[in-house]
Amino acid sequence: MESNEMTQEVCRAIDAVAHLLIGLSTEIHKAPELSFEEHRAVRLICETMSEARFMIEEGIAGLKTAFRATHPAQSPGPTIAFLSEYDALPGVGHACGHNIIAATAVGAALAVGKIKERLPGTLQLIGCPAEERYGGKIIMAEKGVFNGIDVAMMIHPEAKNSGTPKHLTLVPLEISFEGKSSHASAAPEQGINALSAVIQTFNSLNALREHLSSDASIHGIITKGGERTNIVPEFAQCHFSIRSTNIAHRNELEEKVKNCARGAALAMGCKVNFSYFDRVYDPMRINASLDRTFLKNLGFLGANVTTEVEQARGSTDAANVSQLLPLLHASVAITSEGINLHTKEFAEAASSETGMQAMIRAAKALSMTAVDVFASENLFNQIKEDFLKARENQS
Ligand SMILES: [Zn+2]
């Protein structure tokens, strides 16, 4: 059967389950669950997938809300995985629209699953918890969940239709200072103030900012600054998120921030220790052929697409997956430009009629893209070549 007929068939399959996908997305949206607490969302998704005869493995990578749903191969071929996210944010709920990501991936898996016996290879839906915090996919990557997958695909709701944005790499640096406690008023000369070292670190860093390039982003908070005003703080700590477009520059920035802290420790007579308070996020590796195929399909379905590669200002754990295998992380417009992620307005868009229609169209484009890759060895090889080329250019 021609790939063309099959792409039409997956679109019809999405139309047939549209009510189910809108229901699933709405259910997840109205009861937001925080990172690693997404039990209800996972139950709803896994029930749906198991009814469609996917083989379900829950609690993979040692994470209770991670899962894999597999449609095994009838004949040898590539393994393609749709990635699903479903966690929300405190206070603003689904202000990142992960309910849309979840339902889009489920829809694409159901639709491609329906015609799977005519395609070679294995189809998977991977449930990825805790994108907003803890970097769920980074843990899953470390545990080998993505080994053996040839191509991974997901979409993220946004204010425009475009390919995978270039997310920034991030180092989460924790700096701890050890001083010496003393009575702050009666015997200050016997104390060593660790909080002063933290404050000095911020001041040095602020002076340094003038000389940083525009792709550097460093922001911090004080996490420990003493217990009582009448005790010289013997322990103080701060956290910095250090981001850049590439790993070499990020490492350079990390060293500069550490030098600010080392200087502050020397000035105050403190000891300084460095560690990470979270996982290290990689930069996104773009796969041009995957992006192009998805945008062609989304455009064919009537979406207004832009082919310009966007430089994202944030980071995502999916970028660590993009370092291991070809990944599509395309942006799908669910609202107009000017409405940003992580706002109340975006949360509203993620359950709006416009948002749901965009979700259905994205599920079609995603399943069409998977059919294209499954059915065309040329395209599959091109995607692999792009991955290797991008890896060379990165290092
Ligand atoms: Zn998100």
Residues whose N, C-alpha, C, O or C-beta is under 5 A from the ligand:
A	BS01	ZN	C96
